[in-house]
Amino acid sequence: MVSQEIGNLYDYIKEELDHDCNLQVESDYTKLTCPNLSFDIFIIEKIGANIGDDVKRKVILTAQQLSSQTLKIKNRIKGAFWTCT
C-alpha cells in the first residue's frame, strides 16, 4: 500500500505527463518508472534504503520530502518530462 502523497504523484504523472508510468512497491522503496523520462523516481522511507543499481538515472526522494515539497517536485518532473520529449 502506498501513501496518499505517492498515490497523488503517480496519478499526476500518469494523467498529466505519461500514461505509461508504472508504480512498483518494494519493502524499502516505491519506484515510479516512466518511458518518457530519462530517470526513475525512488521514494524511500528512510536514508540508507537499499534500492539496488540499474543503468537508468534515478532521483531519490524521501517520503518526507515528497510530503513537504509536492508542488516543487511535480514542477521539476514536469520540466524534465518536456525536456525529454
N, C-alpha and C positions, 0 to 999 in steps of 0.2 A: 504494500500500500504506500502511495506517495503522499507527501504533504500537499496542502492546498496551494502553496506557492509554486511547487514543482508542477503540479497539475495545471495551474494557470499559465506558467511559462510554456509548457508543452502545448496547451491549447492555442496560445497566442502564435507560436511558431507555426503550428500545423494549419491554422486558419488564415493567418495573415501573410506568411512567408513561404512555407514549404509543406505542402500537403503530404509529402513522402517522409516526413520526420518520424523517427522511431524512438520509443521510450523503452529502456532496459533497466530493470531494477535488480540490483545485486545487494549483498549483505553490507558492503562498505560504501556503496555509492549508487547514484542513479545516473544513467548515461542517456543523453539525447544525441542522436545521430541524424544528420540531415544531408542528403546527397548534394544539395546545392550550397553547402557551407564547406569551407576548407578546413574546418576543425570540428571536433566533437566536444560536447559540453558535459562535464562531470560535476555533479553536485554531491558533496561529501558532508557527512555529519560532523566529522572532526578531522583536524590536521593529522596527517600520517596514514590516512586510509590507503589501502592497497588497491590501486586502480589498474595495475598492470602496465605493459608497454605495447604500443602499437605504432604503426608508421604514420598515421594521420596526426596532425597537430591537435592539441587539446587545450581547452580552457577549463580550469578547475575553480569552482566556486564552493564556498561553504554554505550550508543551509542558512546560516545567519546573514551572510552577505546577500543572498537571494531575497531573504525576508526584508532586509532593511534598505536594499538598493534596487528593487524590482524594476522601476521605470528606467533607471540608468542602464541596467543590464539589457532590458528589452531594446532600448535605443541603440546600444552598441551592437547587439546581434543584428538588428535591422540594417544598420550601416554596413556591417560585414557581409550580410546577405546581398545587398545591392552592389557591393564591390566585387563579389564572387560571380554574379550572374551577368 
